[in-house]
């Protein structure tokens, strides 16, 4: 989902949270109230800034929706805690990839049941995955060109037209949660655009997850209650989970006085002032801020000059941006964030070189360049506004000899220019749709984000060839090497400048255990316990 795709997820993601997170406890006594601090039969209250439209997995692709559906619907595969480097079984007890990477066979776990007590079957799996694919909703692209078949009563096979070694990393997405097909069909569910089950699925769930839906309001509050017929190995600790739509300043107040047990969306500055026996989870999110330099000469003869792009890349003060973003933020060495396999080592990150930037600008042949930088004015990511980041970039490039005129606009307006490839310079972000480096091939010429930069297919043949090779490479080590090669070339010839991964700050009561931030669903509420 960034640099907004056409989906709201890239326009709001939380996306992604740290794959490795540090927990620290602040001094003082516990602030958790005894009535809601947790434990068997207790209620867990989580405050977060809602990015939510629906609880229907086939139509859901917003950050809060991913958190909700993670609790309601089991997927075939999942990730353990914060670790997104290796998919593990969930409703599938085992899986096997074919040597050519086109076929994924999954053996279903026996004994899994839906919340009404009926067994999860291969037919339910086929219906659920085909429904997501054929609804043509926001998550449909996850299974584009994938056919799903029932091999036998306990086996399902997914076949891709092209090698798709990323598929095991895609299947844990909560949008691919398995539905009770009989129940959904009885309430208007189909495997096509005439599906009418969303209203029902916003009223009650039809999954096999650890929780069921008690109430759903996309603007205010979602309440989950424990699934008494949950067939998973570990039963949830909390009998009820209340998710509330609360802005970050109020989130801080609530968690400090014990009105909530978790605040998901604090800025680094807000979290630094936390006290009272609360624990703070912090680390880099998987969101990547980046600069885009338009490559269409009709949009800008300046930004389409390769030497100008080099001057921008060398002229940015990356460490200064990290200081602006706060503790826990990191600079990615390439466009793939640090916690995803295939990211470049940190020591390969671009360093500021003002002299080199000035030399590149001189080599461009452009005298006193003046360009416009566009970005959303009314949107924050991980608590950060785009305005101070843009101002810092403006000041950095002025030292190089580049005049940057800031052009903030409401996100709907800014997105229009961004998606239509009309920006000279753009400040945007990308949140991974799934934690695999293949998701970032979108930045290559002729691909989704490449085209938004006016970078057409054929503009960088060696890079495009490397990208095609990486997309079909099999094996973890070989894939890692292939995607690192792609990013190295992209850094050399591409119109994108990765800036930083902002920090994710989550505060929880001292009584809460098992807090692990995940780049896909943020928090697995069923994994949370209490002291």
N, C-alpha and C positions, 0 to 999 in steps of 0.2 A: 502496500500500500503505500507523500511527498513531496518527499516531493510529492505532493498529492497526485495519486493516480486519479481515476475518476471517482474513486471512493473516498468517503469522509475519513477513513482510517489514516491516510497519509496526510490528511489535513488536520489531524488532531492527535495522532498517536503518542501514546504514552509511552507508544509503542513500545520504544522498547526499553526495557529495564535491564539492569546489569545482570550479566551471566555469572558474575562473581561479585558478591556484595559483602561489605564489612559491617558488622554490628557493633555498636558501642552503647554502653549504658551511661546515662547521665546521673549525677549525684542527686540524692534526695529520696523522699519516700514515694511509694507507689501512689499514682493518681487515679487508678482504676476504681470505679465504684463497685461495691460488692454486689449490686443488683445486676450488673452487666459485664463483670470482669471476665467471665468465661466459666468453663467447666460443664460437666454433663447437665443438660437441661437448661443451660444458660444461653444468653443471646450475645452475639458478637456484632458490634456496630462499627461499620467502616465508612469513613467520609472520603469522598472522591469527587472530582469535578467531572460530571457526566459527559460522555461522548457516546450517546446511546439512542438507537432508533427502534430496535425490535429485539425480541428474544428468540425469534425464528432463526435457527442456524442457517437455513438456506438463503436468508436475506441479510443476515447480520454480518457486518464487517467493521464495527467501531470498537474502540478500545474497551469501553465499559461492557459492551456486549460480549466481548471475548472473555472477560472475567466472569460474567454471569453464566454464559453457556458452558464454560469450563466446569462449573459446579453442577450443571443440570444434565449434561450429555457426555457420556464416555466416548472416546475416540478409539480407533483401532490401535494406534500407537500413541505414545505420549513421551514427555521428557521428565526426568527425575529432578525435582527441585529447580535450581537455577541452571543446571547443565543442559545446554542445547546442542552439545557436540555429538550426542548419540541417542537416537530414538530407542525407546524400550517398549515392550508389549503392554497393552492395556486390555481392550476387548479381544485383540488377537493375542494368542499365547506365543506365536512365533511368526517370523516372516523370512522370506528368501527372495533375493533378487537374481534375475537371470544374468548370464555372463555378458549379454549385449546391453543390459540396462533398460530393456524395453518392457520387462515383465516383472511384476511384484506379486508373489503368492503369499497369502496370509491364512494361517490356520487359526480358527476362532476358539477362544477359551470356552470350555463347557461350564455350564452352571450360571452364566451371567443372565440376569433378569432385568426387565424394565420395572419401573416404579409400581406398575399394577400387578407384578408378580409373574407375568408371562415371560418366556425365555427369549433371549436375543438370538435371532437366526440369521443365516446367510441371506435370506430374502430381505430382511430388514436392512442389512448392510448395502445390498445392491440398490434397493429403493432409495435409501438415504443419500448415497453418494451420487446416484444418477439425478436425484431431485436437485441437489446443489448445482450440479453441472448444467442441467437443462432449464433451470429457472431463469438463467441469464441475469442473475443478480450480481451484487458486488463480489461475492466470493467464487463465482462460477469459474473464473480463470484458473483457480487452483487445480482444477481437473480438466482443463481444456485438452482435447485430443486424447483423453483417457477413456477407455471402455472398461466397464466393471461387469464381471460375470461370476455366477455361482458355479464353481467347479464341482462341488458336492455339498452335502448338508452342513459340513463344517469348514469348508474352504472357499475362499473368494480370491479371484485373480484380477489384477489391474494391469492393463496393457496400454502402453503409450505408443503413438505413431513413431516417435523418435526416442532414442535413449534418454531416460529421465531418472538419473541417479539421485535427484533431489526428492523424489516422491516420498521416501520414508520420513523426510524432514517436513513434508507438507501435511501428511496425514494427522499429526497431532493438533493441527489447528482446530479450535472448537467449532468453527463453521462446518467442519466435517464430522460433527457428532452424530451418532447413530440414533435414529428415531424409531419408535414403535410404529411400523408401517401400517398395521391394521387400524390403530387409533387415528393416525394422521389421515389416512384415506377416508375414514368415516367422518372426518371433519373437513372435507374438501381438498385434501392433499393429492397432488398428482406429480408426475415427472415432467412437467412442462410449464409454460408461462401462464396456463389457465389455473394454476394452483391457487386455492383459496384458504389454505390452512393457517395463514399468519395470525388472523384474529384469535383463533383457538390457542395457538402456541404463545400468544401474548397473555393469555389468561391462565393457562396451566401447561406444564411441561409434559413431554412424552418421551423421556429418555431413561437411561439406566444409571445416571450419575448419582453422586452421594447426596444431592439435594433435589428437591422439587420446588416448583414455583408457587409461592403463596399469593403474591400480588406483584403487579408490574406497572410502574408509571415512569415513562421514559424521561420525564422532566424533573421528577422529585425523588422517588424512592422505589427500590426493589427489595422485596422480602423473600428470602429462601427459607424453607424448613427442611429438616432432615428427611431423607428417604428411608423409611422404615424397612423397606425391602431391598436395600442396597446390598449387592452381592460381592462388592470388592473386599479385599483382604483387610483393610483398615477402616473402621467406622469413624465418621466425623466426630469431633469432640463437642462442637457447638450444635445445639439443637435448632437454633435459628440464627440467620445472618441477615442483618439489615444494612443495605447499601444506600447511602444518602448523597444527594447532589448538593455539595457544599463547596464554596470557593475557598482557596487556600488559607487566607487569613483566619477565617472562621474555623477551618479544619484544625489549625494550630490551637486556637482557644479551646475547642471541644476536647481534643485529646489531652490537653494539659489539665483540664478540670474533671476528666473522667467521664464526659458525656459520650465519648466514643473510645474505642480501643485501638483504632488504626486511622492514621491520616496519610493518604497515599500521595498527595500532590504538593508537598511543600517545596519552596525554593531552598537553595543552599543557605541563603541568608536567614530564612525563617527557621530552618532546622538547626542552625548553629546556635540559636538562642533557646533551644529546648532544654528544660530542666525538670526535675521532679520525678526521678526514677524511671523515666521513659527510655526506650531503646531506639536508636536511629540506624536504619539500614541505608547505606549510601554507596554509590558507585556509578560508573558511566552507564548511561542509557544506551540503547542501540540506535537511537536517532542520530543521524549525521547531518549537521548543518553544512551546506556547501554553497560556493559561488558558481554561477553559470555565466559564461561569456558567449553571447550570441554569435554563431558562425555564418549567418546569412548576411552577405555583404550589403544586401538591400536594406537590412535592418541597421547594420553598423559596419562600415568599412574599418573602423578602429578595433572593435572587439573581435572581429573575425581574423585579425592579423595574429599569427602564431607567436610572434615576438612580444606583442602586447599581452597576450595571455601569460607568457613566461614572466613578464614584468609583474603582473598581478600576483602570480603564484609566489614569486620571491619577495614581493613587497609586503605581504600580510604578516602582521605580528601575531603569530599563533599563540605564543605564551601569554600575551596580553589578553587575548580572547578567552583563554582558559581562566585567567584571574577574574575576568568579568563574569564568567559563568559560575565560578565558585568551586569549592572543594568537591572532589570526586569526578570532575570533568576531565576528559583526556583528548588528545589530538590523535585522530586516526591517521595511519600512514598512507592509507588509500581510501577508496570509497566504501569498502567493506568494513563494518565496525569491528572493534578489537576482539569481541567475544565470539565471533563466528569463524568457523574453520575456513581457511583460505585468506584471512586478513594478512596484511603485510606486517612484518615485525616493527615494533615501535621505533627502533633505531633508523628505520628508513623514512621516517616522517620528514616532510619538507621543513627546513629551517629558514628563518628570515634572513635575507641577504640584500640589504638595501643597495649596495654597490652593484651587485649582480642584476638587480631589478632595473637600476638606472641604465646599465649597459644594454640590457635587453630592450628597453624602451628606445634607446638611441638606435639600436640595430633595426627597430621596426620602421624607422623612417617617418614616424608620426611626431609632429611637433605640438607640444602643449595639448595633449589629448583631453577631451572632455566627454564624459559618458554619463548615462543615467542608470542608477541602481534602483531596481524595483523590488518590493517585498511587502508582505501583509502587515497592515498597521494595527489590526484589531485581533491578533491571535498571539497566544503565548504557547511555548513548548517547554515542558519540564520547568514551568514557572518563568521562563525567559521571554521577554519581549524582543521583537526583531529590531526595534528602533535603536537601542544602544549598541547592538552588534553592528548595524549598518553605519552608525556614526563612527565607530572605532575603525571599521574598514575604510571609510572615507578619509579619516585622519591618517591612517597608515599609507594609503596610496598617494595622498598629497605630498608626503615626504619623498616619494619616488618621482613626482612630477606629473601625476595623473589627477585631474580634477573630476570628482565624482559628485553629481547632483543627486540627492536623495529623492526618491519618488514613491513614498509609502501610499498604499491604497487599501481599502477594505478587502478582505481576503477573496471575496467573490470577484471583484474587479481585477485584483492582482493575478488570480488564477487564470482568468480569461486570457490575459497577455502571455502568461507563462505557458499555458497549454497550447496556445496557437503559435508559439515560437516567435513572438514579437518583442522580446526583451533584449536590450543591449547587455546589461548586467542584471542578474537576478540573485537574490539571497533566499534560499529555500532549504528544505530538509527532505530526507528519505527515511522512512521507517520500514523495516523489513516485513514483507508479507509472510515470509517464513524464514527461519534461521539457516539459510544456506546461501553460499556465495553466488550461486547461479541467479539469484534474485537481482543481482547488481549488473547483470549483462544488459539491463535496461539502459545503462549509461553509454552503450556503444553506438557507433554511427548507425542510423536507420532504425534504432530501437526507440522505446517510449520516451525516455528522457533525452537521449541523443537528438531525437527529432525536435524536442522542445527547445533545444539549443541550436536548432537549424543545422544539425550535423547529420548530413544525409548518408545513406549507404554508399560505400565506395570511397568515403573521405579518408579512411585510414585502413587500407587493405590488410597490412600485416596484423594490426590489432583485431580487425574483424575475423581474420583467419584464426587467430589465437582464441578469440571468444567462441567461435564455432567448435574448436577443438575442446575447449574447457567444458562446454555444455554437454559433450558426449563422453567425456573421460570417466572411466570407472575406477574405483578404488580410492580410499581416503587420502593416502599420501600423494598419489598421482593428481588427484583433483586439487589438493592444496597447492601443489607446485604450479598447476595450470592456471589457477585463479590468481596466484601471486604474480605470475608472468603477465597476465592480462592487466592487473592493476599497475604494475611497473610501467608498462607501455602507455596506459591511460594517463598516468601522471606526466609522462613525457610529451604526449601529443594531443591530449584531450582538452576540451574547453571547460573542465570542471576543476574546482579547487576545494577539496575537502577541508573543512575548517576545524570542527570539533564535535565530540560527543558530549552533550551536556550531562550533568549528574542527575541521577534519580534519587530523591530523598523521601524516605518513608519512615514515619514515626509510629511506634506501637507502645502500648502499655507494657510494663515489665512482666505482667502475668502471661502475655502472649508468647507462645513458643512456635518453632517451626516456620518462622518468617523467611521465605526465600523468594526473591524477586526474579521473575521470568520474563524474557523478552517478548513472549507471545501473549500471555494472559495476565501479566503483572503479578498476581498473587493467586495461589491455589487455596481457596478458603477451606477446603476439606482437609488440607494438610496442617492447618493451624491448630495448636493445642493450647493448654494452659498449665501454669505451674501450680 
